[in-house]
Amino acid sequence: MAKVIAVESKALGVNQIFAPVVDLARELRFGRVEETYGEDPFLVGEYGYHYTKGLQQEGVCAMVKHFAAFASPEQGVNTAPVHGGPRELRTTYLPSFKRAILEADAWSIMSSYNSYDGVPTIADHHLLTEILREEWGYEYYVISDAGGTARLGNAFAVCEETDDACITMNALPAGNDVEMGGGRYSFQYIPELVANGTLPEDVVDTAVSRVLRAKFKAGIFETPYTGVPDDEILNYLGTDAHKKVARDLDAESIVLLENHNNTLPLKKDAHVAVIGPMAHGYVNYGDYVIHTAMDYGVTPLDGIKAASEGQVTYAKGAERWSNDESGFEEAVAAANAADVAVVVVGTWSRDQDELWAGLNATTGEHIDVHDFKLVGAMGRLVKAVIDTGKPTVVVFSSGKPITEPWISDEAGALVQMFYQGQEGGHALADILYGNVNPSGKLSVAFPYDVGTTPVYYDYLNSARSWPNPGKEYANGTLVFGSNYVLSTPLPLYEFGYGLSYSTFDYSNVTVSSSTPSATDTVTVSVDVTNNSTRDGQEVVQVYIKDVVSTVVVPNKELRGFSKVLIKAGETKTVNIDLPVTNWGLWNIKMQYVVEPGDFKILVGSSSDDIRANTTVTVQ
């Protein structure tokens, strides 16, 4: 994917991409959840590493962001403070950055808008210099986000709002080398500050050298402009090969959440009623996609029509931003006339020009939410279609989890399609009709409702230690519990969850060493059998659990995974390497150590669906 992005970018004359985002989706109210790769530091780090490598191998500069801890703001509100201490920073928020920045050799970093533990990250010398430069040895540059430096005055009140000298002297010496601009342009006063002796010249020299080093690394001085002539552009953009990558990515990321009574896959000759505001009329891309692009791409309706050998009808049913139910009658009639209904609802975003102009959206930068239910008439539209009695497939087209547990129970099937790419409609149809066996797994857990968050899987030991849930049933019956009185602290769908049209059994878990040292790599082997008549892919997940530790650690942590194709009826041995150095903790002295003792190796299909385990003892 990243290589395709780099090839197309270079053809357009673009030599830097403001990505990857390696923030963690642990505060689901936050509007920019859609931009993240998920909730888990290890998983996000792997994506960030390979994205960075993919861009830079083609000579396009990656920019890892937002450094650091940006996506867990107070109340889920954009740019709000993030609370935590040094151990949480090291254990949770920094590993994904270290993997993408240090191990992938990223040529630039974007600092973040937030403060962490009371210190604005843009002026955090400990983060930007002591950790990033002195400990990690990072040699390239850090740039602020748009208007980020100005927040030292207009948000944090560390400086007077118009005190450019104060803003510059807090940000630049701390290690924020470049000011993106937006709001104020305080760094324009650098020459004056050097001339009057306020700012040491070597601080400026260091920042400049970091920028130049990145430019040299990217080959910009040798090839300042990489754009191709207009008459050659289609040889690089939107090629059939690139479209296939987009389609495959979407198909492999779609998650099958429910499939009652084998509602899916659909029969090719079935009469399908496609319903819902996200099904057609625009392409439901995410934030930072220019609004005109939403007129281009394959919608769910387009994809279903192209794949179907039967009749396909369409009814919008409702606008995504309205409580108006006047379209329900047409939608219900379409469902009644069909063999099966596919209802596409969800969240939506817009590009920045539209968002800052005040147009409505339910996800995106500075678009934060107080609950995760479907907006307006969409939930009632789903209910009206289900109540026809026709088999109903509900598709969530969204940038974050949607919490409508009743849909999980009442729909024939439930499919999660996170914001699609240009071929997303084809990819969805591939899944619905069984041309592709679903293999996506959730990179973020789904809560029952906003009041039960956070529901990330790697909670610290002692959390969720004795869940005693209650429940309010659809018929009004109340069953009282204690945590929570009428709900549960457990997720509706856990991290790593996702169904397939195949079933997989796990057996014969072995490890290469049961007594490794802290510098060893343990290879975990497991036999996975496809007990079905359909070829399928399974994501084998390996978690580790530190049995006894000197500080409180996560109850389990993902440390390896592998997506493998297993033919129907066959068994494949899957090997996953686990470097023991990744099993460490930050001890009471804030030193990173792998403590000797027992570690459980948990192998499974999700963070909760553990199929086998074994124990190794680190020497």
Secondary structure, DSSP 4 states (H G I P E B T S, - for coil): -HHHHHHHHHHTT--EE---B------TTSGGGGGS--S-HHHHHHHHHHHHHHHHHTT-EE-EEEETTTT--GGG-TT--B---HHHIIIIISHHHHIIIIITT-SEEEE-SSEETTEEGGG-HIIIIIIIIIIT---SEEEPPTTTTTHHHHTS-SS-TT-HHHHHHHHTTTT--B---SS--GGGGHHHHHHTTSS-HHHHHHHHHHHHHHHHHHTTTT-S--PPPGGGGGGTSS-HHHHHHHHHHHHHH-EEEEEGGG--SPPTT--EEEESTTSSSS----TTS-GGGGGSS--HHHHHHHH-SS-EEEE--S-TT----TTHHHHHHHHHHSSEEEEEEE-----HHHHHTT---SSSTT---S--SPPTTHHHHHHHHHTT-S-EEEEEEESS----HHHHHHSSEEEEEES--TTHHHHHHHHHTTSS------SSPBPSSGGG----S-PBTTTTSS-B--EE-TTS-EE--SBTSSS-SS-SB-TT--B-SS-EEEEEEEES-SS--TT-EEEEEEEEEE-SSS-EEEEEEEEEEESS-SS--BS-EEEEEEEEEE-TT-EEEEEEEEEGGGG-EE-TTS-EE--SEEEEEEEESSSS-EEEEEEEEE-
